[in-house]
Amino acid sequence: MTTRFTIPACALALLALSACGTTTGERAGSGALLGAAGGALIGSLSANAGAGALIGAGAGALGGYLFDQHAKGNID
């Protein structure tokens, strides 16, 4: 029963903290770290935390980069 509420709460916290920083590198880096943490958490539920962390890190880095470019007005 607690897993039902833990996963969405962690996902919400990770989304709220993603892309912290002021430069492109900081935002991509923080996105990668938070994505890796979230991916490992979710991946551990299916007994594959390593793959979840790698996928989460890639998605987080991409998200942080895209957020930075959007904040700079380079993309809509």
C-alpha distance (Angstrom), angle and dihedral (degrees) to the residues before:
residue distance angle dihedral
M1 . . .
T2 3.80 . .
T3 3.82 91.7 .
R4 3.77 88.4 63.0
F5 3.81 89.9 64.4
T6 3.80 100.6 30.0
I7 3.80 97.4 63.5
P8 3.84 96.4 51.2
A9 3.81 91.0 43.9
C10 3.81 91.6 52.5
A11 3.79 91.7 45.1
L12 3.79 91.1 51.4
A13 3.80 91.7 49.2
L14 3.80 91.8 49.1
L15 3.79 92.0 49.7
A16 3.79 91.5 49.2
L17 3.80 92.0 52.0
S18 3.78 99.1 39.3
A19 3.78 121.4 116.7
C20 3.80 96.0 18.4
G21 3.79 113.7 167.8
T22 3.76 141.1 63.8
T23 3.80 104.6 -110.2
T24 3.78 129.9 60.2
G25 3.79 91.7 -110.9
E26 3.79 93.8 49.4
R27 3.79 93.0 49.1
A28 3.79 94.0 45.9
G29 3.81 90.7 45.3
S30 3.78 95.3 49.1
G31 3.79 90.0 45.8
A32 3.81 90.0 52.1
L33 3.80 93.4 49.2
L34 3.77 94.5 47.4
G35 3.78 91.4 43.1
A36 3.80 91.0 51.8
A37 3.80 91.1 50.3
G38 3.78 92.3 48.9
G39 3.78 92.7 44.0
A40 3.80 91.9 50.6
L41 3.79 90.6 49.0
I42 3.78 93.5 50.8
G43 3.80 92.9 38.6
S44 3.79 91.6 53.3
L45 3.79 89.1 63.3
S46 3.80 89.0 62.4
A47 3.84 93.5 40.1
N48 3.81 93.2 -107.6
A49 3.80 106.9 97.7
G50 3.83 94.2 151.1
A51 3.78 95.0 58.1
G52 3.80 90.5 43.2
A53 3.80 90.7 52.6
L54 3.81 92.4 50.2
I55 3.77 93.7 48.1
G56 3.80 91.4 44.5
A57 3.80 92.3 49.5
G58 3.79 92.0 52.3
A59 3.77 93.6 46.4
G60 3.81 91.7 45.2
A61 3.80 93.6 50.1
L62 3.79 91.0 48.9
G63 3.80 91.0 47.3
G64 3.80 92.4 49.2
Y65 3.81 91.5 49.4
L66 3.80 93.2 48.1
F67 3.80 91.1 47.2
D68 3.80 89.9 52.3
Q69 3.78 92.7 49.5
H70 3.79 91.2 48.2
A71 3.81 91.7 49.0
K72 3.83 89.2 52.1
G73 3.80 90.6 51.0
N74 3.79 94.8 -115.8
I75 3.81 93.7 122.7
D76 3.78 133.3 24.7
